[in-house]
Amino acid sequence: MDIADLLVSLKSGIVEIEFKSLNSGNTKQVICTLNESYLENHTSMNQNALSETILVYKIDSYKWEDIRTDSIINWNLIESK
């Protein structure tokens, strides 16, 4: 899984990420972004593709989610701005 490509997509628009929750063990899907136009009262951040986790903004709940990169099953760019 290319996390660098995922981070580029997150910064360019809306992405659906499917991952395995470390808490419940269940598979989850989140609709999220790092695009500044969706981040109310937040600034952009630099994230390293080699990090064990990424921080994403869930647009449906207006909350941040920390996702371990090794738990990501799949992701799709839904909308690009």
N, C-alpha and C positions, 0 to 999 in steps of 0.2 A: 504494500500500500504506500503510495507516494504522498506523504504528509505535506510536502512543499506544495504540490498541486492543490491539495485540499485547502491549505491556508490562502492560496491565491484566489480560489473560488469563493471562499468565505469573505474575503475582502471585496470581491467584485459583485456579490449579490447574496441570494438566499440558497442555502444548501440543506438537504435532508441527510442526516447522518444516522446510520443504524449501528448500534453498538451493544455490547453485553454489559449490563450493569454489574458493577463489582459488589454492590450492596445486596441485590436480590438474586443475581444470576440470570435474570430475565433479559430478553432482547428488547431494546427500546429504540424508538425513532424520535428524533428531535428535528424541528425546523429551526435553523439558526443562521447567524450571520456574524460578520465582523465589519460589514459595510457601514461607514460613518453615518450615512443618511438614515439608518435605522436605530442608531445608538443615541437615545435621548440622554442628554447631560453626561455623556461619556466621551472620552477621547479614544483615538485609536491606539493600538499597542503593537509592539513588535513581538512576535513569537518565533521561537526557534523550531524548525522542522525536526531537529534531532532530540527535542525535549520528550520526556515520557508522557506529558499531558499537554492538551491544548485547552484554552478557555474560549468558549463560544457564548454568544448572546442568543437566548431563545426568544424569538419574536412573538410567540403566542402567549408566553407568560411574563415577558419583560424581566427575565432573570438570567443570571450567568450560570453556565454549567461547565464544570471541569471534567474533561473526558480523557481517559488514558488512551494513548494512541494505539497500544497493542490490543485494546478491546474493540476497536472499530472494525466492523464487518464489511460495511459498504457505505458509499456516499454518492449523492447525485446533486449536481447544480440544477436548481429549480428555476431560478430567475437571475438574470444578470442585469445590473444597472449600468 
